[in-house]
Every structure is written in C-alpha cells, then in structure tokens.
Amino acid sequence: MAKATAVPAAAAAALLVLLLACCFPGARCDERPVRESLIAFLRELAGGDDQVGRDLGWDASLPPCGGPGGVAAWKNVSCVGGSNGDDGLVRQVLLEGQGPRLNGTINATLLCAARALHVLSLHGNALRGGVPEGISACRGLTHLFLSGNQLSGTLPPSLAQLGLRAIEVSGNNFSGELPRELGKLKLKSFLANDNRFNGTVPDFNYTELTAFNVSNNELTGAIPKDTGVFKNDSFWPNAAGMCGEPMFAACTSAPTPSPETKAPSSPQPPPPSSDPDPDSVANDGGQGKDTHKKRTVPKIVMYLGYVLLGAAILAFVLYKICSRKNRSSKTGRKSKPGVYDSSKLTTTTTTASVSPSRKSAYSLPTSGEHPQSGAGGGAAPSASLVVLRRSGTASITSNAAAAAAKELRFEDLLKSPAELLGRGRFGSSYKVVVPGGAALAVKRVKDAAVDEEAFRRRMERVGRAKHPAVLPPLAFYCALQEKLVVYEFQTNGSLAKLLHGSIESSQGPLDWPARLHIAAKIADGMAFMHTTLRGGGASSNSSSGEETAADGPIAHGNLKASNVLFTAGMDPCISEYGVTALPPPATIRIDGAAAALRGDVRAFGVLLLELLTGKATSERGDGAELARWVTSVIREEWTAEVFDRALFARGGGGAGDGSSEQRMVRLLQVAMRCVDASPGSAPPPTMREVAGMVNAIARDEDDRSFSLEA
C-alpha cells in the first residue's frame, strides 16, 4: 500500500518540478503567452484598438524577436542576442511618438510577462491613468521613459524595488509627493518637471546623476545642499514654499541647540567631612576656593568666545545689508553706465507703427551681479532683467502693470508666488503677483537653443512694435538656459477657453458677428506685425564676415487659440508674439524666413477653422487633423455640416439669413487657402492679403446689420 501511494506522490512531485522549471525566467518552455501578453499590453495602451498592433506587425503567430528563415521581428521591439525566435528575450519595448493613437492605460501585469525587459519607452503619446503599483514585477526593468503623456496620480514607491537607472516622467499630470525611496536608487537620469508634484525633493545622489529636473511643480521645502552641477533651471520655478540659496530665499528653520552649546551644570558641593576638626575644615575650604577658580576660568573663556563669535556674525550681516543698500542707491542716482540701452541700436521714427523712444529699455542686475560693459560697450549682461519702457497710445498695457514693470527686478520674479496657468510645446506660463499687488504673466521659454543675443534683439524689436491687437512684452530675462518674458496678466482668459467651454462669456456662446470680429482683429494685428517686423535684410557680422538673420523677418511662431487673450474690455489681443519663433539660421536663408511667415498664415487659417467649426485642436499638434476633417467634409459636399451650430442661433446674433451663411462660406474659403499645402496648389496668401479678405467680409456683415436696423 505504501508503494502504491509513493508512485502518485513521486509523479506529482515531478510534475511540480516541471511546472516550476517552465515558469523560471531562464527556462524556454512554450513562450506563446509572452507574445499574447505583449499584444494585449499594446491593445490596452491603444484604448482597445487592435489596428496599432497590426500596423507594427505585432502578430501572435510570429516571434517578437524574429526567427530562422528570414522571419521578421516585431517593430519597436529589440531583443537580447538578435533574432533567434525566443520570445522570452524581449529586452526593449519602444512605443514612442504615437501621439493620440496610444490613449489608453498601462497594464503592468501584461507587460511584466516579458521577464527580460530592461527598457520601456512610451514617450510622446496620450496615455491616461497612472503608473501601476505592480510594475515592480518587471524585475529586470532599468529604464522607464513616460514623458509627454497625460498620466496622473502618484508615482508608486514600488519603483524603488527595481534596479532603475533612468526615470523620466516629465510633461504629465502627476501629483502627490515624490517617493523618498527613489533616493536609494543609483539613478543616472531623473526628469519629473512639468507636473504637479508637491512635498519636498528626495535626497538623490547628485554626483551620479547626468540629467535632473524637478521644475514646474508645486514642491516646497529646502533644496538639497549639494546638488552638484544642477542649478537654477533644474528647480525653478516651483511653489512659494521652496527655499534654499542661491535659487530661492534662504530657509529660516530654527536651529536645534547642540550639546556643546548647552549651559554646563553647576558644580556640586563636596560632601561634608566626617571629621569635625577645625583645621581640617579650614584646609578643605582653601582647596575648594582654588578648585572653583580653576573651573570658573575656562567657563569665562568659553562664554567670551561665544560673544565674540556672535558679534562677528552680526557685523558681517550688517555689512552685507549696508553694501546692498549702497549699491541700490548708486544704481538709482547714477546713469547706469553698465546697463543696456536699446536706443543705441534703434532708429527713431514718427510713424504710427513704431513710436519714438529716447530710452526704450534698461536692465537691473540680480544679486551678486555686476555690469560687464560700459555705455558704449554694446551688449547687455546676459543675466539681467530687461524692462521695456513704452510710450504712445497704441499700447494696451494698463498704467498699473506698466508701473509695476518699471520697478521690477529679477529677484521679485524668483521670490513672488507663481500659479501655473498652462503648459505647451515651447514652455510654461505662470501668473505672478509681484510686490505691490500687480498681477503679471510670465512665459518661461524652453527654447534654450536660441542665442542670447538673437533673443534679446528679437524681443527688443517686438517690444517697439505696437498695435491694439497685440499684447506687448513688459520685460524679458535672457540667460544661457533660461529665458523669461513678462506680460500684463489678462483676467478674461483666452479664446480657447471661451470657445471650448472652460469659461463663458457674459453674453453666452460666441455668435457669428463676435467670431468674425475676433478674426478681423487678429488678422489686422498679424498683418501689422509681419509688415513692421519684416526687417531690413541681413546685418553684417564684422567678427566672422557672415550675414546673420538677427534683423530679418520675425514671425509669431506659435499662433493658436490659447495665445489669443481678451483684455478688460473683451477685445482680442495676440500674446507671445515672437517668443517661440524658430531660431535664426547661422547664415541668411530667405526660404527659411519666408517659411516662418507662411507658418503664421497657416496657423491663422487653423484659427479660422476653430472659430467656424467650434472644434478644438490638439494642444501639442499643429491643427492638421482639423484641416483634414474639414477637407473631407467639403469633398462630400456637406459644407453646412462644418459650421458650429452656435453660429446659426437665432435671436442671439447668429447667422439668421442666407447672406450671413454665404459670408461664413467665404471665410471658410479664406481659411482653406491659408492651410492648403498640397502639391500644385496656388501659393498661400500673405498675412496682409488675408487681412484684406477678412475685413472685406466683416464690412459686408456690418452693412447687412445696418440695413436690418434701418
């Protein structure tokens, strides 16, 4: 009987060993579940769409790593040891730049079936949800790239259980605290900027890191003391509670008294002698006095040292305060010999486009900075805040904002509380309330590749051009890796929010006359800027003998609905003109300059399509998908289906008759001319020609309104 039971037991044990061997990462049993898991993982990334997998050749009947006989490997996958048909050796999954095609979620259970996986890159998609806690099951994962998505939630502490060398999650909507456990990893790269993380910065090993950035979050507390090569742009801006010099205000935490600074306890009296002999008592009293003196002298010396040390510290602090005040008073009284004066590089004109200016800008050095050149030296200090002085009636800047900008210092921007307004392809925007209570909007530009001198000259030229439909810059800051532009904050929001429901107009949804009015104003402003900033051609560079494009045409570079703001009187105005324009080439290329201006024309056409259809474009896109949709509808001869239903609302200013609908079609034709880039098509119109066509439609609409009132 014992032998009979031993046989099944031995068979069961053998079966168990076989199953464990098949599940062991190094085993090579049937790996088909790995294929199916990866395909299911991609399906969830795509929101349930199998087409993405088919386009990439992810087929369950084929090995991901390829196989003998010329069997092709899956796209966006790399394996250990090349193509050998072994599914278990998938080392990298690189699903980058798929955009809205990957708008689903991350399933760690399916992903971690590939046990040899080291690198996961999902950068530049539209993924939702968060990073699952179960990603710690991917034991071999060393590089995690999730930047440029729409992920949210918190980073799971379980990431610290992996041997990660790179974590990049910038440009998402993550929140919560950064896990303290991440500081224990031997990271080479940690990028978490442009999120909503709060709390304090973990203690990373900054000497090991080669890339690090936690800016544009809501972090507070002290900056780690030793951050190595990572300076201002790796931490600023963040919440007002972040501290630590030199990037933020000094931290003011009360020090804990150390044992050395505690007052010594009073000496205990000697125990009474058991011998009442008077001579003995007298002798003991003399020895006690000598001992007391010996103990008192060191204490006096110690306390005197503390007093001297405190006096030295106090004197040093007073010296720094007085020297700073002296520098400020000298700067205010003197003619600022080392301060940049843009009037030396400009000419005075009496036309309405560029107003005369004796001194259009000056810069204020930051703390610890001194001017580098004299009045005739030419270039300004690179790390200075250049405040643009404005005159004339064309500027729409309020007196309060102009007064605040006049006294603005770079330290004010660093120390003032900043509220994140939005993020885009070229940077982030903040609302900053400076001392005195004025609200300013600060654009932080990511375009670090632009030369400082070119950026400075570009902003100077934009600052001198004034039009009622263009929001002028008040100041700008230009350094090697940090560029800021300051505007007056507009409380009525943007066209994007008004069109797409984030805010509501007091008159309800935008009707046809209002949208046509906005289109005409923006067209006028863009045409004016293109004409005024067309430049005088190339300027000679005496040091190199080359011609540069610093004085060539300046385009907007990023015209979109979110950059059309509304003033206090609900008049539309163009924001961020020239801030994110492409950097000028090293030598003059007329085609490049013309292409930038044509790009503005195309962007204005997309803006017209948004006004007419009521549909939003992708925040990170260029409006191509909206243009394709409109084109497809027109080809089917369903032109009326293009227009937003709100344009036909009766009783609220809508297009209530056939003549207004005809003008809507005419404006649609103008928009399509702007965006049409098909081969063989007519050259796109200039911005001046577009403004003429839009204003002709607006005049016809006004004539129709007058006739109805009559």
TAFENZI-V191130 format. One record per backbone hydrogen bond with DSSP energy under -1.0 kcal/mol. CO is the residue of the C=O (numbers start at 1). NH is the residue of the N-H. Records with the same first field share a line. If there is no record, write none. Layout:
CO->NH, NH
//
This chain:
1->5
2->6
3->7
5->9
6->10
7->11
8->12
9->13
10->14
11->15
12->16
13->17
14->18
15->19
16->20
17->21
18->22
19->23
20->24
24->27
31->34, 35
32->36
33->37
34->38
35->39
36->40
37->41
38->42
39->43
40->44
41->45
42->46
43->48
44->47, 105
45->104
50->54
51->55
52->56
53->58
54->57
56->75
57->59
59->62
63->66
64->74
66->85
71->67
76->94
78->91, 92
86->89
87->90
89->80
91->118, 119
92->78
93->121
98->101
99->102
102->126
104->128
107->111
108->112
110->113
111->114
113->115
114->117
118->142, 143
119->93
120->145
121->95
123->97
124->99
127->150
129->152
132->135
133->136
134->137
135->138
137->139
138->141
142->165, 166
143->120
144->168
145->122
147->124
151->173
153->175
156->159
157->160
158->161
159->162
165->188, 189
166->144
167->191
168->146
170->148
174->196
176->198
179->182
180->183
181->184
182->185
185->187
188->210, 211
189->167
190->213
191->169
193->171
197->218
199->220
202->204
204->206
205->208, 209
211->190
213->192
215->194
216->195
221->243
227->230
231->234
232->235, 236
234->214
237->216
239->242
241->221
243->223
244->248
249->244
258->261
277->281
278->282
279->283
280->284
281->285
282->286
283->287
284->288
285->289
286->290
287->291
288->292
289->293
290->294
291->295
292->296
293->297
296->300
297->301
298->302
299->303
300->304
301->305
302->306
303->307
304->308
305->309
306->310
307->311
308->312
309->313
310->314
311->315
312->316
313->317
314->318
315->319
316->320
317->321
318->322
319->323
320->324
321->325
322->326
323->327
324->328
325->329
326->330
327->331
328->332
329->333
330->334
336->339
341->344
342->345
353->466
360->389
362->387
364->385
366->369
374->377
377->379
382->384
385->364
386->476
387->362
398->402
399->403
400->404
401->405
402->406
403->407
405->408
409->413
410->414
411->415
412->416
417->433
419->431
422->429
426->446
427->424
428->444
429->421, 422
430->442
431->419
432->440
434->437
438->434
439->489
440->432
441->487
442->430
443->485
444->428
446->448
447->450
451->455
452->456
453->457
454->458
455->459
456->460
457->461
458->462
459->463
460->464
467->470
469->574
474->388
475->486
476->386
477->484
482->479
483->445
484->477
485->443
486->474, 475
487->441
493->566
494->498
495->499
496->500
497->503
505->508
511->515
512->516
513->517
514->518
515->519
516->520
517->521
518->522
519->523
520->524
521->525
522->526
523->527
524->528
525->529
526->530
527->531
528->532
529->533
533->554
539->548
541->545
546->541
548->539
549->552
560->563
561->496, 564
563->575
564->495
565->573
567->570
571->567
573->565
574->471
576->579
589->593
590->594
591->595
592->596
593->597
594->598
595->599
596->600
597->601
598->602
599->603
600->604
601->605
602->606
603->607
604->608
605->609
606->610
607->611
608->612
609->613
610->614
612->644
623->627
624->628
625->629
626->630
627->631
628->632
629->633
630->634
631->635
632->636
633->638
634->637
638->641
639->642
644->647
645->648
646->649
647->655
649->654
654->656
657->661
658->662
659->663
660->664
661->665
662->666
663->667
664->668
665->669
666->670
667->671
668->672
669->673
670->674
671->675
672->676
678->681
686->690
687->691
688->692
689->693
690->694
691->695
692->696
693->697
694->698
695->699
696->700
697->701
698->702
699->703
700->704
701->705
702->706
703->707
704->708
705->709
706->710
//
